[in-house]
Amino acid sequence: MDRNINILILNDINNNIIRFLRKRLPEIFNSSVTVSKHIIIPSYLFNCDKKKYDGKKVLKFITDNITLKEVKNVNIGIFDRDMFSGNLDYTFGLASLFPKIGVVSIIRLHPHFNEDYFSRGLRKRKSGKFPLFVKRLSMQEKNIYYERILKETSHIIGHTLELGHCENKRCIMAPSGTIMDIDQKDIIFCSRCRNLI
């Protein structure tokens, strides 16, 4: 791939996650990876009825807040809040083809995530901030969490590069409707999808 990948930190993302992505994404895409900027997603994009952020509005907000230089590259926002999109009650990520921008919500990828825990966190913090790391992760849980983030980030970057969903359930471009879908994927593109990049 001849484009640089810019990681956009949306709200509060653990630095270890960003370092992990900076190390692993070049292995998958054969591309340079930089951390471009930190963007605070405004609370008015939070939908009080759904108790989630509107993913399409988040994507538009990112698009409106990147520079012309950044538009030339692939931009991937790592977001610490829950998102929905249209009729989907939740989404792990969304992508735009032009400009090439994606956003990945990491909250449901967390091994300790569950709806009740999330709802209590929202009530405690009216801003919508969720205390994601209340429980300490074991090494195995951390590995699972980081692998999920890498898979979904790679999946969304694939969409920005005009790849559709793949029928091969092991391919990174297989649909990600549930955590189980993500967990069964490999962290690689199948040969067909690799040839399309």
N, C-alpha and C positions, 0 to 999 in steps of 0.2 A: 504494500500500500504506500502510495507516495504522499499521503497527507499526515501532518502532525495531529496527535490527539491531545486536546486540552481538557484537563479535568477541572471542573468547576465545583467548588465546595459550597453546597447550599445549606445554610444555617450551621449546625454544629456537628461536624463529622470528626471522629477520632483520627488523629494523625497517623496511627498505625495502619488504618484502612487505606488511607491515601498512599502511604509508602508502599504497601502491598500492591496496590493497583499500578503504581509507577514502575514497579519491578516486573510484574507479570504481564501487563498488556503488551509491551514490546515483543515478548516471546510469541504472542498469539498473532499480532498484526504486523510484525516486522516494521514498526514505525516508532518514531520518537514520541515520548509522552511527557508533557509538562503540566504543572499545576498552574492554571491560568489566573484564577481569581476566586475571591470569596464573595458570595452574594447572599444577602439576607432576603428570604422570601417573605413578602408582607403578609400580615395576618388577614387582610381583606380577601385573600385568595382561598381562605378556609371556609368551607361550606358547613354552617352550623347544623343543618338538617342531617347531612350525611356524616358529620363529624370527621371529615377528611378534607384534604386539599383537592381542588379541581385540577387534575393533571394537565388538561389542555391549556388552562390559564397559566399554570406554572411554566409550561413550555413556551408560551407566548411572552411571558415576563422575561424569561431568560433571553429569548430572541431579541427583545427590545433593549437588553442591557449588555450585549456583547459588542465589541468593536469590529470595525471593518476588517482589521487584520485577523481577528479570531474567526470571522465568517468563512475565511478561506480554508479553515481546518475543520476537523471533527471535534465538536464540543460535547462533553458528557457531564451532566450535573449529577452529583451524588447527594441525595436528599434524605434527611432524617425523619421525614413525616410520612403519614399514610396518604395515599392518593386514590381517587376514583377517576373514571373517564367515561363520559356518556352514560350508557346503560350498565356498564360494568361497575359492580359494587366496590371493587378495588382493582388496582393495576400495579404490577411490579415496575413497569417502565413504559415510556412513550418515546417516539422518535419523529423527527421531521427530516425530510429529504433535502429541502433548501430553505434556510441554511441547514447544514448537517449538524443538528442538535438533538441530543437525547437527554432524558432525565430518568434516573433509577431511584426508586424508593426502597431504602434498605430495611425499613422497619419490620416488614413481614418476613424478611429473610432471617431475622434474629431467632435463635433457637428458643428463647424464652417468650416469644410473642404469643399473646392470645388476646382475644377481643375484650374480655372483662378487665384484664390488667391494663390494657390500653385506655379503656374508657375511664377507669379510676385515675389514671395519669392525666387525662385531659381535664377532668374535673378539678384536680389539684392545681393545674397550671392553665389558667384561662387563655393564655397566649397560644395554646395548642402544642406546647413543647412537651415531649414525652421523655421521661427519665429512662432511656433505653438501657443503661448499664447498671441498673439497680442491683441485679444479681451478677456475681462474678462468673465469668465463663470458664469452664474447664478447658484444657488444651484441645481436647477432641471437639468440643462445642465451638471453640474459636476457629478451628480449622474448617469445620462445616460452614460456619457463618461467612468466613472470608471467601471460601470456595463459591458459595451461593452468590455473593456480591460480584465476584469475578465473572461467573457464568452469565448473570443477568446483564452486567455491564457490557460484556462481549456481544451478547444477543442484541442489545439496543444499538450498539455501534454497528453491528451487521445491518440492522434496519436502516441506519443513516446512509449506509453504502448501497442501498437499494436491494438488499436481500429480503426475500419474503420468508414465510415459515417453511420449514423443511419437514418432509414426511419421516425422515430418519430420526427416531426418538432419542438416539444417542448424540445427534448433531447439536451444536450450540444454538442452531437456528430453529430447533423444534419448538412448538408453542409452549409458553410458560403459564399455564392456567392455575397451577397449584405448586406448592413447595415440592411435592413428590415429583412433579414434572421436571423441576429444576434439578433435584437431587439425582435423578437417573441419567442426566446428560453427562457427556464427556466435556472437557474444557478445550475442545477443538472443533473446527468445522469439518463436516464430511468432505470427501474429495469433490463432490459436485459443487457445494457452496464455496469451497476454497477457490475453485476455478472461476467463480463468478465475481470474486472480489477484485 
